[in-house]
Amino acid sequence: LAEQAAREEEEAERLRLKQEQKIAAEKEKKETAEQALRTEQLQSSLHLIDTISKRYVEAGWKQRDEIEWVQYLKCDGLPNPCLCGQMSTYLQLWDETIENTTMEQATSRTSEVLKLLEELTNFVDNPLGASSRKIENWRWICGLFRERQQRSLDIASYRILRDISNKMNNIQLVKADFNIVEEQFTICLWTMVSVPKSYPNPRAPPRPRVEVAFPQLKMNVLLPAIIDCYLLALRTMYVKYDHLSDSCASYHEPEIPDAYSENIYHSTLNEWYSKLIYKYEQYRVIKKAEGVSVPKQEYDREAGIMPQVPYARMPVSPSTHIISEEDVLYGELRQSFITTVEPNVVNLRKHIILGGIFFVELYFQPPQPQLLVSMEMSITRLLVPKFLKEVKFRVPYKAPAPAPAPSSTTA
């Protein structure tokens, strides 16, 4: 009876393995047929996507040609943002007059420059088949325009601070300000007029900290106690555009693996090849453990030559193995997106700048014109180079206490 039971158990195990092999063979045959059908369908879909992409590029270039023609008919003196030569000429002509920029000229120039930058940024974001070299040239020109735009506002501010008595408003005996609110920017200047200083009185109480209100920006600036603002100027500026974010290291995404940049056809095909290669390598490992020699087969992904492997029961199925590899790759990719920055730096992987940028800057007051005896001429001592010189100082920063929450009482 024991021998008969053992034979029956052995026969049942043989039938089970045979059935398992049959089911596995049918499953493999089904997967192969599905892969062939999937490949055919994806090739058709990829061809359709390529056709749509080409038509999109053609429509985009046609639209740009129409915009260029309209711009040509305007004859407003502005260059074509797509042509780096014309943009460079515009910059060269701008450089010839930028040192004499007034606030009115900076205002009109800002509207022109932002319009050109918007179109140029659109070219960079949607190159429509442009070469990588041309895209780099567009980015280079874009950076030059941003630099000149900031420089234009700085020079206009400098020229106002160079003549406080004539170009700024005296709000008190020793204080003057200048405010301009435009569509694209707001600039507020505040300074203390140079007057003779009295001898220090050791018995006098310490002066309160300098606090300046800028209602145009809904902002109050409280300076450190060590800054008395004598011969200094404070500028607060708000610009509606953001020319700083993409210059930060945390703004740009890291390079992604090639597996994430493939089209759906090649991605599916590579996944199928990976399954076949894994199945072949595992089959060799299993047979080697059993002491069976397996002839080596050559395979090539590029040529589509894959090894033929009979069924073998594996501890981890090819599909499970591929999924685990994808999970590992995805985890590494997510980890590469995490970056750390200095405590005083905004991490642009976590935050985004919306609504523009505020500048709060403290500068040395430029030398002022001195009237001659005749009162008809003045002389000014100029410091070269002629630009705003920032005041460098370091003090511990302590954030102000939050405003008390409004409370309601019930009668």
Protein Blocks (a to p, Z undefined) as FASTA:
>chain_A
ZZmmmmmmmmmmmmmmmmmmmmmmmmmmmmmmmmmmmmmmmmmmmmmmmmmmmmmmmmmm
mmmmmmmmmmmmnonopacfklmklmmmmmmmmmmmmmmccfklmmmmmmmmmmmmmmmm
mmmmmnnopafklmmmmmmmmmmmmmmmmmmmmmmmmmmmmmmmlmpccfbfkbccdddd
dfkbccddddddddddddddfkbccddddddddfknopacdddfklgoiaiacdddddfb
dcklmmpfklpccdddfklmpcfklmmmmmmmmmmmmmmmmmmmmmmmnopacddddddf
klopacdddddddfbdfklmmmmmmmmmmmmmmmmmpccddfkbccfklbccehiacddd
dddddddddddfkopaccdddddddddddddddddddddddddddddddZZ
